[in-house]
């Protein structure tokens, strides 16, 4: 099978397209013929050796994908030909992947492979956050930083569905126009406008109720200052490459809740919520009420270009690699 391989830590351009042996399913395992895979920012960090958890090279990056079951091991309730989506730490940018059957989800009828591949990680991150970590109520002002990115646009979609008033903050008119089309009530170009001043202008003295920040960097503090008393600030990642230093006196004076959320540990941190949240999210996807916005697509041999596209923050919504 063909696969993208990280032979040593480095840049997307250091990745190679290689021939690897086809995998074989053992007990509880499934071999999936990958049809589409989605790119996430942590993939860029993994190949650089800069993610919180390191994977020793050589490895194939790619954490979410969709395709057809090729073979199953003992104890697996699936058959060859079943359409499934999967999440795995690595391995997705390949023609085949071996996964634990517990990490598979059947693709609903009428849903294509690209949507199934692109839906999981970002929408779970956003849904867990808005449903459980910082519960949103109808009418709340919800500020989304990096609103045109994968997690950001999923958060816009979900917050709008929950009845919130979304303030989408991103760089550039084209990105913000997509946010408007997805239902954002207000948009801020934080490369051209004063984020703190605009948030105050929009929300008044009451301020916003929730901030979601998958970006970090220089916009975190002005967004925090735009929260009202008792507001909730959720840090989700640092796509800017800079971890912000937050003045804790702001947290104290406004009674703000500052919390981090990482999808890998959500089930451990919120064991009573994970089942409910996943079931609700699957239902919204099956009913067509939530669909990922796919802003760019690349063939497998151009996976390094897809990762560079995400690394340079050019992506709007999700970037998909068409494998077959």
Secondary structure, 3 states (H helix, E strand, C coil): CEEEEECCCCCHHHCEEEECCCCCCCCCEEEEEEEEEEECHHHHHHHHCCCCCCCCCCECCCCEEEEEEEEECCCCCCCCCCEEEEECCCCCCECEEEEEHHHEEECCCCCCHHHHHHHHHHHHHHHHHHHHHCCCCCCCEEEEECCCCHHHHHHHHHHHHCCCEEEEEECCHHHHHHHHHCCCCEEEECCCCCHHHHHHHHHHHHCEEEEEECCCCCHHHHHHHCEEEEEEEEECCCCCCCCCCCCHHHHHHHCCEEEECCHHHHHHHCCCCHHHHHHHHHHHHHCCCCCCCEEEEEEHHHHHHHHHHHHCCCCCCEEEEECC
